[in-house]
Amino acid sequence: MSNKQRPVLKLNKPATPPAPPKGKPARPAAGKGTPYQGGKPKEGAAGAPRGDGAKPFRAGGGRPDQAGAPYGADRPAPLRGERPAREDVPGKAPYRTERAERTDRPARDGASGNAPFRTERSDRPARSDAPYRTERGPRSDDAAGKPPYRTERTERAPRSDDGKAPYRAERTERTPRSDEGPFRAERFNRRDDASGSAPYRAHAVKANPPRTPDPAAAPVARRSEFNENGLRPSYHRDFKTAPQTSFNADVKPDSLAFALLGAAAAVVRVREGMALPQALAIVFNDTQATPQARGAIQDIAYRAMRKLGWSDALVGIMAPKAPEPMVGALLACALPLMMKDADGSEAYSQFTVVDQTVTAAGAHPDTARAKSMMNAVLRRFQRERKELLETLEGNSVAQWNYPQWWIDAVITAYPKDWQAVLAAGNEAPPLTLRVNARRATVADYLNTLEEAGIAATQVGRYAVRLAKPVGVHQIPGFDDGVVSVQDAGAQLAAPLLDVQNGMRVLDACAAPGGKTCHILELADVDMTALDADAKRLERVGENLQRLGFSAQLQPAEAQHDSWWDGKLFDRIVADVPCTASGIVRRHPDIRWLRRKSDTLQLATLSREILDNLWKMLAPNGKLLFVTCSLWPQESEAQAAVFAVRHGATRLDAPGQLLPTGGAEQNHDGLYYALFQKDA
Ligand SMILES: C[S@@+](CC[C@H](N)C(=O)[O-])C[C@H]1O[C@@H](n2cnc3c(N)ncnc32)[C@H](O)[C@@H]1O
């Protein structure tokens, strides 16, 4: 049976990719920021080649050198100098010019150049906090040194939700509009002018200068609106905008500052619940980053994910209170860059990291006010590194960089190996290839690699691991289908199934098609590749095409049978959706995105899938149950009850592959169980 036809996608047309946000400002012209020092990210330092079992790297989310069509490659970069300097742009960044105007005021605590609103309060008693602290909204725990207006607000019975209501009531009185007072309308107008940047705060104060009525003349109920100077207190510190993750800062697109801001925007999105590859794709699109900048952004973001517990703990020690999202994310990106890699090298010099982080902070509206705080934190880390790191001893989240529930779950499941498992999950994954048995032997292919000057070793029947990752298109034979990228552990699936020519095979959770393609490399089978995600299923089609195979592509849910034609399958692969806790080294964001309760939910879905597929299996047929999870509830416990429920015969299979690293176990944490249906 020939497998050379083109693959067929039966249903759903691919969805149109989302349009870029409207009205996005053009990328700023070259501005501040010094270029990279050692700017190119270390090869392979970032995450993940596309492998099987992985969440998709949507466009641009792959390794810097492996991603598909580069973002921005087909879009000409804006000309330098296309935009006038910020100071010349009306409505742009007034906080800078504003500060310049106010140079005559005395600097506070050495933090000159603070935002203008301070002058309103300049005569109130200095607080003991660091200057940046005063820039934030009032905190309930700030008992000492509270400025008078806070007390007043409390007296005026604020709304129960956020305690910020009083000024609203005031505004309502002064405006015919029912929803927004003039202050607010002003803000919105300014915001349009300022292309989404933050300066409306300063403008709002200018446009509505504090009135100085005679407090005695004010109605008693409103007298407390004014402080001892007769000035109405300003509430603009209370406004919290959503993080401006799409803001295009005025820094050089080839600077580390640019890459840090891009990575920080991605980290903010991950903290909001988005997968990192998706977050990076949005950042690349927003910033129109060059391929080199994309590589740097991705590298920094992946490092940040692998050290997030550590950097959060450090910031917790050094910053007096929890930073705003972009501030915290920028620190989470910068701090790991100040540590040496395992091989003793460092991606950037420490000086560059501090300098560029501060430049980045000053160029973004969400971080500009925290610039001096960030400078202080990074310099303190430089100075007191040893003592600070000692302080973290005993903090397991900081030490292992996983949520505590995750650490506990690994200890419970693998009391002997938990440290090796956790440590291996923090390593960058190797690049492992699967040699297409129809096209070459492993020995032949190793020769080809050697001729190309690429060092590699055989690590499985079809598996070859490169000593150093390279871009997929630089891998000899990749584009021609001689090899594919697939983790060594994942390469065990197809041989376990013992497929023979002419068999009818179902890959029930197929995308991106690693196991589908491997099966087709071993035998001429009638393959159905099913996946609930039609978009991901397209990647199966692409892989089949590259390798010259065909299959029926079926976008459908495996727990349902409406798609099934009633003909039994000889072999079924159920590589079910799971927590993906076994592939964290490829996807270091997963640990921060998952919740403990996800395990139970996903185990329920996979039970439904297994039960549904079992009825589609022919007598004597085999069903291979696969997860990329470390949690027994999703894997062995599931397999055990499944076998009992259906009277299935269990055949030899590897069970849980522990990803403990080292030469032998340098693979993902997969689980395999094989069942046979009695005749
Ligand atoms: C672990 S990945 C599969 C990896 C794939 N077998 C390979 O080797 O390349 C799990 C896949 O299950 C798909 N999926 C999730 N829920 C599903 C469902 N209810 N039915 C079918 N597929 C589902 C996901 O879209 C994802 O592509």
PDBQT file of the ligand as one rigid body, heavy atoms in Angstrom, charges set to zero:
ROOT
HETATM    1  C1  LIG A 701       0.338  14.897  24.322  1.00  0.00    +0.000 C 
HETATM    2  S1  LIG A 701      -0.316  15.674  22.967  1.00  0.00    +0.000 S 
HETATM    3  C2  LIG A 701      -0.153  14.460  21.734  1.00  0.00    +0.000 C 
HETATM    4  C3  LIG A 701       1.230  14.335  21.149  1.00  0.00    +0.000 C 
HETATM    5  C4  LIG A 701       1.263  13.443  19.928  1.00  0.00    +0.000 C 
HETATM    6  N1  LIG A 701       0.734  12.147  20.193  1.00  0.00    +0.000 N 
HETATM    7  C5  LIG A 701       2.648  13.299  19.362  1.00  0.00    +0.000 C 
HETATM    8  O1  LIG A 701       3.296  12.297  19.600  1.00  0.00    +0.000 OA
HETATM    9  O2  LIG A 701       3.097  14.191  18.659  1.00  0.00    +0.000 OA
HETATM   10  C6  LIG A 701      -2.008  15.563  23.345  1.00  0.00    +0.000 C 
HETATM   11  C7  LIG A 701      -2.916  15.999  22.224  1.00  0.00    +0.000 C 
HETATM   12  O3  LIG A 701      -4.247  15.700  22.617  1.00  0.00    +0.000 OA
HETATM   13  C8  LIG A 701      -5.094  16.648  22.023  1.00  0.00    +0.000 C 
HETATM   14  N2  LIG A 701      -6.381  16.571  22.740  1.00  0.00    +0.000 N 
HETATM   15  C9  LIG A 701      -6.756  17.217  23.849  1.00  0.00    +0.000 A 
HETATM   16  N3  LIG A 701      -7.986  16.850  24.203  1.00  0.00    +0.000 NA
HETATM   17  C10 LIG A 701      -8.388  15.946  23.306  1.00  0.00    +0.000 A 
HETATM   18  C11 LIG A 701      -9.582  15.210  23.129  1.00  0.00    +0.000 A 
HETATM   19  N4  LIG A 701     -10.598  15.324  23.979  1.00  0.00    +0.000 N 
HETATM   20  N5  LIG A 701      -9.662  14.385  22.083  1.00  0.00    +0.000 NA
HETATM   21  C12 LIG A 701      -8.630  14.272  21.210  1.00  0.00    +0.000 A 
HETATM   22  N6  LIG A 701      -7.485  14.961  21.324  1.00  0.00    +0.000 NA
HETATM   23  C13 LIG A 701      -7.370  15.770  22.360  1.00  0.00    +0.000 A 
HETATM   24  C14 LIG A 701      -4.351  17.919  22.153  1.00  0.00    +0.000 C 
HETATM   25  O4  LIG A 701      -4.808  18.841  21.190  1.00  0.00    +0.000 OA
HETATM   26  C15 LIG A 701      -2.915  17.468  21.903  1.00  0.00    +0.000 C 
HETATM   27  O5  LIG A 701      -2.578  17.656  20.574  1.00  0.00    +0.000 OA
ENDROOT
TORSDOF 0
